[in-house]
Amino acid sequence: MASTHNIEIIPVGGRIGAEVRGVKLSADLPADVKQTIYSAWLRHKVLFFRGQDHLDDASQETLTGLFGSDPVAHPTVPSREGTSFITELDSKYGGRANSWHTDVTFVDAYPKASILRALVVPPAGGDTTWANTATAYQDLTPELRALADQLWALHTNDYDYIQNRETSEAERQRYHEQFTSTAYETEHPVVHVHPETGERHLLLGHFVKKILGVPPADSARIFQLLQDHVTRLENTVRWRWQPGDVAVWDNRATQHYAINDYGDQHRVVRRVTVNGTAPVSIQGKQSQTKKVVPRVALSRGEAGSVARA
């Protein structure tokens, strides 16, 4: 436990996650408080703040400055009405992101950070789990690290992770068309170097379409082998939401999964993301977006060029 200016930073998991107490989040916190929060964020990968009921959509958007950059809108999903950058995940309308992923890796410069605020949470269930992709890499044997260090993967957004079995087929189809209104394909290193900590991280998750340079069967096996290391329980932390909670995670250092165990109970969270930069491999090569295809082109027969992950 660390304490600065009545701020308490209390680890939640052994390898990832800490709760921050004694802070009322705002864009105009004192410089030393901002630095304390930022340093803790880099160390613990995801920070949790309870009781932030004073925040609204506008003030949530301003929090991105605490984490080093401007807000950035989702590349395909429209922002919540009345906001510039807020994405809402509402369980009544398909907002159940129950698959392991790093946000928006289908573009090259995907978000640096995500800031999630809970508005409505079920009385039981609806937790979110995060995984530390640096300790996952460290857990690999030297031989597996040497393999992963050389690999690149193709990521695509033709994978609808915001889905809900309780919604109608028409509603699910409408959202999928919106999510893939522009189809992206981006090549990322499987191992990237964090630009601030220097740690090596596995860059995977469900937006991966394939490992490049190997046959499809081998690609699937290699992906699952490495992905399973990310999601080992030792590398994870699980948060039980309360209304007014805020979670902020380093999107360059984590994956996350919203647990869909609450049936028809209502859950609403709102997210804003922080503008990022393209990852760099250990050899110094930068990620690149290779293909951007508007849906109007897909409707003319090019849909096969971007397969579901």
N, C-alpha and C positions, 0 to 999 in steps of 0.2 A: 504494500500500500504506500502511495506517495501523497504528500499534501503540500499545496502551494496556494497562498491566498485563500484559505478555507476550501480549496478544491481537493477532493479525494478521488484518486484513481485506483479502483479496486478490480484486480483481475477476476474475470468470470471463468474462463477456461485456462487450462495449463499452458496451451500453446497459442491461443488466440482469444481476443475479446477482453474488454474492460468496461466497467461502469464508471461514469464520471458523475460525481456528486458535488453540489455546491455551486453549480453554474446555471444561470438563466441565459440560454442561448440568444445571441443577437449579433448583428454585424459590427457593432461598435464596442465590443469587449476591449479592455485594456490590452496593450501589446504583449505584456508578459503573460497574461492569461491565454491569449491566442497562441503564444508559443508553447505554453505548457500543454494545451490541448493538441496542438499539431504534433508535437514530439511524441505524446502518448499514442496518437493515432498511427503514426508510422511504426511504432513499436508493437502495438497490440492489433493492428490491422482493422479492427472494427471497434467503435466506441458506442456506448449506450447511455442515453440521457433520459431519465424519468421526469415526469411532471412538467413538460414543456407546453402546457396548455395555452400559454400566451401567444404562441405562434399561429399565424394564418398563412395563406398561400403566398402572399407578397413577402412577408418576413422570412418564410422558409427559403424563398428564392435568393434572398440576400445572404444566406448563410454560406453560399459557395465561396465567398471571399475569405472565410476562415480557413479554407482548405486550398487556397493558393491560386484560384483562377475564376473565370466567369462561368455562369450557368450555360448549359448547352441543351437544345431541344432534341428529342428523339428524332432520328432521321426519317422515320415513316409514320409514327403514330402521332396524331394531332395532340397538342397540349390541351389540358383541361380548359374549358371555356372561361374566359376572363383572366387567364394567365398566359405568360409567354413560354414558360419552361416546365410546368408541372405536369407529370403523367400520373393519372389516377388508376389504381388497381382496385376495382370494386367487384367483390365475389358474385354479385347479382348479374354482372355483365361480362363474365369470363375472366375476371382478374385473379387467377390462381396460378402463380408462377412456380409450379411444383415439379421442377426439373433442375438439376445442378447446372449453373451457368455463371459466367462473368458477363456483366451487362454490355451489350452492343458490340461484341467482338467481331461482328460481320463487317465493320468498317476498320480502317487502319488506325486512326487516332481515336480510339474508343474512350469513354469517360474515365477520368482520373479517379473520381470518387462519386458515390451515390449517397444521397441524404434522404432517408425514408421516415415519414411521420405517420403515426397511427392515429386514426380518427375513430373508427369503430372496430372493436375486436370481439370475437365470441367469448363467452364465459369459460369455455374450455376449448383447446385446440387452436390452430392458426399460428403456431410458433414459426419462427424463421431460424434456419441453421446456416452458419458460415464455415468455410474451410480455409485453412492456411496453405497456400500453394507453395510457400517457401519451405516449410517443414516437410511437405509432401516430397519435394525434390530432394531434400537432405536425407530422407528415409530410403531413397533408392540406393541400391548397391553401386559401387563405382562403375561396374560394367553397364548397368542400366542408365546411369547418369551419362556415361560416354555416348550411349546410343541416343538418348533423348536430346543431348546437346546438338546433335547434327540434324535433327528432324524439323520439318516444316509441315504445317497443316493448313488446309483450306477451310475457312469459316464462311457460312452463308446464313442469311436470315430467313431462308425458306424452311423455317421450323417454328411453329406457332406455340411458344411456351406459355402464353397467357390464354389458357383454355379452361373449360368448365363443363364437366359431363352433364350438369343439370341444365345448361342452356340449350336452346334449340339448335338443330343442325344449321338452320339458316343464320342464326346469330353467330355461331362458330365460324361459318364460312365467310360471313361479312367481316369479322375481325381478322381472319387469316388474310383476306384480300387486302385489308388495310395495312396489316403488318408487313406484307410483302408488296406493297404498292410500287416500291422500287426494290428490285432484287439486287443484292450485293454479294460479291465473292471477294474475299480478302485472304492473302497469304500471311500467316504469322509464324514466327519460330515457336516450336513446342516449349523451348526454354528461353525466357527473356530475362534481361538484367534490369532490375528495378533502378530507375534513374536517380533516386535519392538515397536509398539504403545500400545499393550495390548487391543485394541478395539476388539469387537466381530463383525464378519461379516457373512452375509448369503453367502453360497457357493453353487450356483445353476447354471443357464444358460442352454443352449440347449444341452449340452453334458449329461445332466441327463437323464438316462433311466427310473429310478423308485426310489421312496422312499422305503427304505427297511422296511420289517416287517408289511406292511399294504396291503390290497387288491388293485388290479390295479386301480379300480375306485377311491378309496380314495387317492391313490398315486397321480393320475392326479390332483385331486382337491386340495390336500395340496400343491403340487408343484406350481400350478397356483396361488393359494392364496399368497404364499410367494414371488414368482417371480414377481407378480404384484406390490408388495411393493417396490421391487428393482427398477423397471422401472417407478415409478411415476415421473412425470415431476419435482417435487420438488427436487428429488434426482439426477437430470441429468444436464449435460452441453453439449452444441453442438458447434462444431468447424468448421468454414468455412475455408477450406484449401486454401493455396496459394503454388505454387511451391517453394521448399526450406524450407517449414515448417517441424519441427520435433515435435512430441508428444511423451512423455514418461509417461507411467502410471504404477501404482502399481497394478500388476496383482493379488495380494492377497486381494485387497481392492475394486475392481471394476468389472463391466461388461461393454462391449461396443458393438456398433452396427454401421455398415457402411451403410449409407442410400443409397438405390439403386433407385434413382429418376432421373437419368441423361441419360436414354435411351442408344443410341449407341455412346454417347460421350466417349472419351478415358480418363481413369483414371489409373495411375500407382503409387503404393506406395511400399516401401521396408521396411521389418521389421527384426530386430534382437532381440532376447530375452536373458534375463539374467537368469543364472542358479538359481534354487530355491530349497526349502526344502519342505518336506511333511507337510501339515497342521496338526494341533493338535486341538482336541475338547476341550470344556471347562472342560471335565472330565480328560483331559490329554492323551487321546488315539490318536494315530497317524494314518493318512490315509494309506491305503494299496492297492497296485495293486494286484488283485486277479486272473486275467487271462490275458495271452498274447498268442495270437493265430496267427501264420503266415498264410498268405492267402493260401499257398499251402495246409494247413490243412482245411481251409474253403472250398476249391474247392473239397474236398473229402467228402462233406456232412455235415460239421460242421457249416455251415453258420448260422443255426438257433440259435446257442448258443449266438450270439451277435446281438440283434435286433436293428432296427433303433430307435433312440431316438424320 
